[in-house]
Amino acid sequence: MRAPIGGCFRVHLPIGGLFRLRVLIGRYLTGGSIPRCSSLGDRNGFVLISVLQYLISLTAFFQSHRNDEVRLTWNTMKNWHEEGDLSVKGLHTDFLYREVSDRVMDLGLAEDHFSKPVGSFGALDIENLKRAIDEVKQVILDLPEHSEKQKDAVVKLIHLRLKLQELKDPDEDEPNIRIILEHRFYKEKSKSVKQFCDKCSTIIWGLLQTWYTCTGCYYRCHSKCLNQINKSCVRSKVSHQSEFELNICPEVGLDQQDYRCGECRQPISLRGVPSEARMCDYTGRYYCSSCHWNDAAVIPARVIHNWDFEAYKVCRYSMRYLTLMISRPVLKLRVINPLLFNYVEELVEIRKLRQDILLMKPYFITCKEAMEARLLLQLQDRQHFVENDEMYSLQDLIDIATGRLSCTLTEIHTIFAKHIKLDCERCQAKGFVCELCKEGDVLFPFDSHTSVCQDCSAVFHRDCYYDNSTTCPRCVRLSMRRQSQIGSAHPD
């Protein structure tokens, strides 16, 4: 009896049966696709296609439904009718549920049960299987509708198609590594179904299909789509051209692109015919829906010029490029937009902390205890912070805007200063005494109340240094020492 719209069928399936279902579906879908109804004819085409669709839909719930009961709504079956332009002619839909539980679950019990359907064939090669499939198709058409024999024949046909697909695309022929257009693809073992193919834009059934991921740019695709890739790996561009587009959305217009996608060159238009034109805010170019998935990302040009961290829509290629570039220190703010420091107080604070860390670095390099404690490794995620105070990455600016970087850097600054001023006697011995007032505690160049001579790096109290109009005492002393050395070397 048919279920009402919005109702549901309930099928009780044993766990062992679910496992055999997964094996059968995996054999069929590896590198292949579901056939249309025309492969069987109008009368019984719905049987094969609907059973396969039901198995695939059921498999999607394997990870989340581990109990013995699986529920499938009638609306799902209704959608299969509409999307595949299918019609039920003399076959009730409750057959699908009853037969899957009563018949298909037993397919794995006898390996050769359907090896010789309706006739005797020799070895199970591709030609013999094709002949067997054609014969079973004809038997299905000739048998009476709703008969038990017809239903058995449909199940036999499904099994034969699975065997044929297994022979065409055996799993062992899939290599673990593929190199295409500088992509280095590795076969994935994950069974997740939350991934999408970057080439064909369809879902990757990790439980059933073979798929690959590029270790350089994280490009994902089906094994059957590998040979259709026409875009080189983004990692190669990052390696040879590590820089951002610093113009805000440099749009050129569809006419400059000849009304074609900026990547795959498919025809596009703003009207959506034949394909919708979607603009990438990073490149300013238009792309088709297969190359532009409406991903959103922070645009470097908008951050630097407007301090705008809103995410804008970008194409897939730009998304991968920005993801790889986000941690690379390629932004020299002092050159690109020096006025930014006048309006963003957090940038001034971070710059001061970075300058202090650079002044602390010589202490750690010459300190045995600091090297053993590996204090500088606390900045291993931002290595450029111990190299200069001018270069920033996009991730640095994002963390500055959120306040995360200020907290992290302040904590590291405190740890570094504590080691130099309190914990380590060697580092304390490298401090300075103000030669102008000769009073106060030991001074260090990263103290907030000190000033450093630019010529000899001597450290003074800030007030003493600016109040004293004379030259630096240490510079005078070093100059006199050099003159005496020169005089002793040339007595005449």
Long-range contacts (C-beta under 8 A, 24 or more apart in sequence): 1-94, 2-92, 2-93, 2-94, 3-74, 3-93, 3-94, 4-74, 5-74, 5-75, 5-78, 6-73, 6-74, 6-75, 7-73, 7-74, 8-71, 8-72, 8-73, 8-74, 9-71, 9-72, 9-74, 9-94, 9-97, 10-69, 10-71, 11-69, 11-70, 11-72, 11-97, 11-100, 11-101, 12-68, 12-69, 12-101, 13-68, 13-69, 13-70, 13-101, 13-105, 14-68, 14-105, 15-68, 17-101, 17-105, 18-58, 18-62, 20-105, 20-107, 20-108, 21-55, 21-58, 21-59, 21-104, 21-105, 22-59, 22-62, 22-207, 22-208, 23-108, 24-55, 24-104, 24-107, 24-108, 24-158, 24-159, 24-162, 25-52, 25-55, 25-56, 25-59, 25-208, 26-207, 26-208, 27-162, 27-163, 27-165, 27-166, 28-52, 28-161, 28-162, 28-165, 29-56, 29-165, 29-205, 29-208, 29-209, 30-165, 30-166, 30-169, 30-171, 30-208, 30-209, 30-210, 31-165, 31-168, 31-169, 31-209, 31-210, 31-222, 31-223, 31-224, 32-165, 32-168, 32-169, 35-161, 36-84, 37-84, 37-85, 37-86, 40-137, 40-140, 40-157, 41-137, 41-141, 42-87, 42-89, 43-89, 43-90, 43-141, 43-145, 44-91, 44-140, 44-141, 44-150, 44-154, 45-86, 46-86, 46-87, 46-88, 46-89, 46-91, 47-91, 47-95, 47-96, 47-140, 47-154, 48-154, 48-157, 48-158, 48-161, 49-80, 49-84, 49-86, 50-77, 50-80, 50-86, 50-93, 50-96, 51-96, 51-99, 51-100, 51-104, 51-154, 51-158, 52-158, 53-80, 53-84, 54-96, 54-97, 54-100, 55-100, 55-104, 56-205, 56-208, 59-205, 59-207, 59-208, 60-193, 60-205, 62-207, 63-191, 63-193, 63-207, 72-97, 90-145, 90-146, 91-145, 91-146, 92-146, 95-146, 95-151, 99-151, 99-154, 99-155, 103-151, 103-152, 103-155, 104-155, 104-158, 107-155, 107-159, 113-159, 114-156, 114-159, 114-160, 114-163, 117-153, 117-156, 117-160, 118-153, 118-156, 124-163, 124-167, 125-167, 126-164, 126-167, 126-168, 129-160, 129-163, 129-164, 129-167, 130-164, 132-160, 133-157, 133-160, 133-161, 133-164, 136-160, 171-210, 174-210, 174-223, 178-212, 178-226, 180-226, 180-227, 180-229, 181-229, 181-230, 181-231, 181-232, 181-233, 182-216, 182-232, 182-233, 182-235, 182-236, 183-214, 183-216, 183-217, 183-219, 183-229, 183-232, 183-233, 184-214, 184-215, 184-216, 184-233, 185-212, 185-213, 185-214, 185-215, 185-219, 185-221, 185-226, 186-212, 186-213, 186-215, 187-211, 187-212, 187-223, 188-212, 188-213, 188-220, 195-220, 196-220, 196-293, 197-221, 197-222, 197-225, 198-316, 199-225, 199-228, 199-229, 200-225, 200-228, 200-290, 201-289, 201-290, 201-293, 217-320, 217-324, 218-320, 218-323, 219-320, 230-264, 231-263, 231-317, 234-317, 234-320, 234-321, 234-324, 235-324, 237-321, 238-321, 238-324, 238-325, 238-328, 242-325, 242-328, 242-330, 243-330, 244-300, 244-301, 244-325, 244-330, 244-331, 244-394, 245-282, 245-283, 245-300, 245-301, 246-300, 246-301, 246-304, 246-305, 246-336, 247-284, 247-301, 248-299, 248-301, 248-302, 248-305, 248-306, 249-279, 249-281, 249-282, 249-284, 249-299, 249-301, 249-312, 250-283, 250-284, 251-279, 251-284, 251-285, 252-284, 252-285, 254-286, 257-285, 257-286, 261-286, 261-287, 261-288, 261-290, 261-291, 262-286, 262-287, 262-291, 262-315, 263-287, 263-288, 263-291, 263-315, 263-317, 264-288, 264-290, 264-291, 266-290, 278-313, 278-315, 279-313, 280-313, 280-314, 280-315, 280-318, 281-312, 281-313, 281-314, 282-312, 282-314, 282-315, 282-318, 282-321, 282-322, 283-314, 283-315, 283-318, 285-315, 287-315, 291-315, 291-316, 291-317, 292-316, 295-319, 297-322, 297-323, 298-322, 298-394, 298-398, 300-331, 300-394, 303-394, 303-397, 303-398, 304-331, 304-333, 304-336, 304-337, 304-340, 304-397, 305-337, 307-340, 307-343, 307-344, 307-401, 309-397, 309-398, 309-401, 322-394, 325-394, 326-393, 326-394, 326-395, 326-398, 327-381, 327-393, 327-394, 327-395, 328-393, 328-394, 329-384, 329-391, 329-392, 329-393, 329-396, 330-391, 330-393, 331-391, 331-392, 331-393, 331-394, 331-397, 332-390, 332-391, 332-392, 333-390, 333-392, 334-390, 344-400, 346-400, 346-401, 346-403, 346-406, 347-400, 349-406, 350-396, 350-400, 350-405, 350-406, 350-409, 351-389, 353-406, 353-409, 353-410, 353-413, 354-385, 354-389, 354-409, 355-389, 355-446, 356-413, 356-417, 356-446, 357-385, 357-386, 357-409, 357-412, 357-413, 357-416, 357-446, 358-386, 358-388, 358-389, 359-444, 359-445, 359-446, 359-452, 360-416, 360-417, 360-420, 360-446, 361-386, 363-420, 363-427, 363-430, 364-416, 364-419, 366-426, 366-430, 367-419, 367-424, 367-426, 367-427, 368-426, 369-419, 369-423, 369-424, 369-426, 370-419, 370-424, 370-427, 373-419, 375-415, 375-416, 375-419, 378-412, 378-415, 379-412, 385-409, 417-444, 417-446, 420-444, 431-459, 432-458, 432-459, 432-460, 434-459, 434-460, 434-461, 434-464, 435-460, 435-473, 435-474, 436-460, 436-461, 436-464, 436-465, 436-468, 436-473, 437-461, 437-464
